Amino acid sequence: MKKLLIVAVTIFFAGLTQAQVKSQQNAVNVNFEKYSDELQLTEAQKSEILAIHKKYTEKKVAIRGTGTSENFKALNEAKQKEIEAVLNENQLKTMEKIKIQEAKDNKAKEFQKPKQ
């Protein structure tokens, strides 16, 4: 009976993890489409950026259990540099404007949250 319970719990958590991964992937796809439209990416740029994203996602998964926050930060910075290398000057300027606007939006959301 214990073995059956352990197997059931394991299957449950595996399903939950898979659902979370799919949810995260959907969010990535939605964000990617939004940014690719705003930055007016070419098809070549889109495929290069998706390949970069996939490469770094695999690296993050590989260190998930043992990596430190510094490891993840270093991966994010390296990923960002590779993506920026794919963009032209106008796209980089647009990306900076988007980042600034998102920072402002996030700051505004912080003030709107009720304090607990």
C-alpha positions in Angstrom: 0.0 0.0 0.0 2.8 2.4 0.8 4.5 1.7 -2.5 1.3 2.5 -4.3 0.9 5.7 -2.5 4.6 6.7 -3.2 4.1 5.9 -6.9 0.8 7.9 -7.0 2.5 10.9 -5.3 5.4 10.7 -7.7 3.2 10.7 -10.7 1.2 13.6 -9.4 4.3 15.8 -8.9 5.7 14.8 -12.3 2.4 15.9 -13.8 2.5 19.2 -11.9 6.0 19.9 -13.0 5.2 19.2 -16.6 2.2 21.5 -16.4 4.4 24.2 -14.9 7.0 23.8 -17.7 4.2 24.1 -20.3 2.8 27.2 -18.6 6.3 28.8 -18.5 6.9 28.0 -22.2 3.5 29.6 -23.1 4.5 32.7 -21.3 7.8 32.8 -23.1 6.1 32.4 -26.4 3.6 35.3 -25.7 6.4 37.6 -24.5 8.6 36.6 -27.5 5.9 37.5 -30.0 5.2 40.8 -28.2 8.9 41.8 -28.3 9.5 40.5 -31.8 6.7 42.7 -33.0 7.9 45.8 -31.0 11.5 45.3 -32.2 10.5 44.4 -35.7 12.7 41.3 -35.7 13.5 39.6 -39.0 12.8 35.9 -39.3 16.6 35.3 -39.1 16.8 37.3 -35.9 13.8 35.4 -34.4 15.4 32.0 -35.1 18.7 33.1 -33.7 17.1 34.5 -30.5 15.0 31.4 -30.0 18.2 29.3 -30.3 19.9 31.4 -27.7 16.9 31.1 -25.4 16.9 27.4 -25.8 20.6 27.1 -25.1 20.4 29.1 -21.9 17.2 27.3 -20.8 19.1 24.0 -21.1 22.0 25.4 -19.1 19.6 26.7 -16.4 17.9 23.3 -16.1 21.3 21.6 -15.8 22.3 23.7 -12.8 18.9 24.0 -11.2 19.6 21.8 -8.3 23.2 22.9 -7.6 23.5 26.4 -9.0 23.6 29.6 -6.9 21.9 32.8 -7.6 25.2 34.1 -9.0 25.3 31.3 -11.5 21.8 32.1 -12.7 22.6 35.8 -12.8 25.8 35.1 -14.9 23.7 33.0 -17.3 21.1 35.7 -17.7 23.8 38.3 -18.4 25.5 36.1 -21.0 22.2 35.4 -22.6 21.3 39.1 -22.8 24.7 39.9 -24.4 24.2 37.2 -27.0 20.7 38.5 -27.8 21.9 42.1 -28.0 24.6 41.0 -30.5 21.8 39.9 -32.8 20.0 43.2 -32.7 20.7 46.3 -34.8 21.2 49.8 -33.4 17.6 50.9 -33.7 16.4 47.6 -32.1 18.8 48.1 -29.2 17.4 51.6 -28.6 13.8 50.3 -28.7 14.7 47.5 -26.3 16.2 50.1 -23.9 13.0 52.1 -24.1 10.9 49.0 -23.4 13.1 48.1 -20.4 12.7 51.6 -18.9 8.9 51.5 -19.4 8.7 48.0 -17.8 10.7 49.2 -14.8 8.4 52.2 -14.4 5.3 49.9 -14.7 6.8 47.5 -12.1 7.5 50.4 -9.8 3.9 51.6 -10.1 2.6 48.1 -9.4 4.6 48.0 -6.2 3.0 51.2 -4.9 -0.5 49.8 -5.8 -0.1 46.6 -3.8 -1.7 46.7 -0.4 0.8 46.4 2.4 0.3 43.4 4.7 
